[in-house]
């Protein structure tokens, strides 16, 4: 049975499909570090005593910041390939 309205089935070409925000953040911190991330995405949670937990809290509440993080992630993984 194929459910075309199933969100897991409807985004086969979305590179962020099934990628957790925490995984994106951890990847970027490991690859670039907090300082580079603060430079690329000018938000305080990356500048002032940054942690994964506090950054996730902010990003989950702030769509424009999450969008910037996701774009930076896509740019970063495209350079890896």
C-alpha positions in Angstrom: 0.0 0.0 0.0 1.5 3.3 -1.1 0.5 6.4 0.9 1.4 9.4 -1.2 0.7 11.7 1.7 3.2 10.0 3.9 5.9 12.7 4.7 8.5 10.0 4.8 7.7 9.0 1.2 7.1 12.4 -0.2 10.6 13.9 0.0 12.9 11.5 -1.7 15.0 14.4 -3.2 15.2 16.4 -0.1 18.8 16.2 1.2 17.7 17.1 4.7 15.0 14.3 4.8 15.5 12.2 7.9 18.5 14.3 9.1 18.1 15.4 12.7 18.9 19.0 13.7 21.2 17.7 16.4 23.2 15.7 13.8 23.5 18.7 11.5 24.7 20.9 14.4 27.2 18.3 15.7 28.6 17.7 12.2 29.1 21.5 11.6 30.7 22.0 15.0 33.1 19.1 14.4 33.9 20.2 10.9 34.1 24.0 11.4 34.1 24.8 15.1 32.0 27.3 17.0 34.1 30.3 15.8 33.6 29.7 12.1 29.9 28.9 12.7 29.5 32.2 14.5 31.1 33.9 11.6 28.9 32.2 9.0 25.7 32.4 11.0 25.7 35.5 13.2 23.8 34.3 16.3 24.7 34.7 19.9 24.2 31.0 20.8 27.3 30.3 18.6 29.3 33.2 20.0 28.8 33.4 23.7 29.5 30.2 25.6 28.2 27.9 22.9 26.8 24.4 23.6 25.0 21.9 21.5 22.0 22.0 24.0 21.6 25.8 24.1 22.0 26.0 20.3 19.4 23.4 19.7 17.0 25.1 22.0 17.4 28.4 20.1 17.4 26.8 16.6 14.2 24.9 17.3 12.4 28.2 18.3 13.9 30.4 15.5 13.0 29.3 11.9 15.3 31.8 10.2 18.3 30.7 12.1 17.5 27.0 11.5 17.2 27.8 7.8 20.6 29.4 7.8 22.1 26.5 9.6 20.6 24.0 7.2 21.9 26.0 4.2 25.3 26.1 5.7 25.1 22.3 6.3 24.1 21.7 2.7 26.9 23.9 1.4 29.4 22.0 3.7 28.3 18.5 2.6 28.4 19.5 -1.0 32.0 20.4 -0.7 32.8 17.0 0.9 31.5 15.2 -2.2 
